[in-house]
Amino acid sequence: MLDRKGNIEMKQVGEYLLSIHEKQAFGVFTWISSKLNIRSSSVRIAFIYLSFITFGSPIFLYLIAAFVLKHKEYFKPVKKTRTIWEL
């Protein structure tokens, strides 16, 4: 919202930038955090620290996870239909 002087509040700017970031990201950290039931910011910080320690090698894992999440319907096992003999 605008204050009396017509300036935008910093809280809204932060929320706007966060929403842009969330839309542009692949959602890998959000997916991992929902599976592990922890905050996504904790996963992001752990990824950053791990990237510095291992000289950026987790970036390849991130890109693989992004690809798998984008095409996860192709990686799901195919459910077989039951025949009359299996009932």
N, C-alpha and C positions, 0 to 999 in steps of 0.2 A: 504494500500500500504506500501511498504517498504521504509524507508528513506535511506539516503546515507550510514548509518552504517549497514543497513540490519535489523533494528528493525521494528516491526510492530507498526503503529500509534495507539494511545489509542482510537481514535474515531472509528476506524474500529473494534477494540476489543469490544467496547461497542455495536456497531451495530450488531456484530456477536452474542454476548450474548443475546441481545434483540430478535434476530430472533430465537434463540434456545428456549428462554422462551416462545415466542408466539406460536411456534410449539408444545411445550409440554403442554401448558395450554389448558383448555377446551373451551376457547373463551367466557366465561360467561360475563366477564367485557367488552369485545369488543362488544358483542351483546347488553348489557344494555346501553353502551355509544352511540351506533348507534341509539337505540330507543329513548333515551333522548336527543340526539344531543349535547353531551358534550364530552370532552376528556376522553379517557379510563384511563389515569393516574389519573385523578380526582376521578374516580369511584374506582380505586384500593386504593388510599390513604384513601378515605372515608371508604372503607371496612376494612382497617387495623385499623383505629381509632375506628370504631364501634366494631371490634373484641376485642380490648383492653378494651373498656368501658363495654361491655357486657360479658366479660370473654369467648370469643370464640364461642358464640352461632350462629353468622352469618355463620360459617363454614358449619353448617347443611343446611342452605338455599342455600349456594353456591353449595353444592353437589347435592341437589335436582334440582337446575337450570341446573347444568351440565348434569344430567340424562335426564331432559326434553329436553334440546337442542340436546343431542345425539340421542334421539328417537322422535324428534318432528313430524316426518311424521305419527306416530301412534296417536298423540294427535290432529291432525287436523280433523275437522268435515268432514264427508263423504258427498260429493256432490251427491244429488239425480239426476238421469236422468229424464228428463221430459217425460211424456207420451203424447199421442196424445190428451188426454182429458184436459190437462193443458195448451195447447196452446191457 
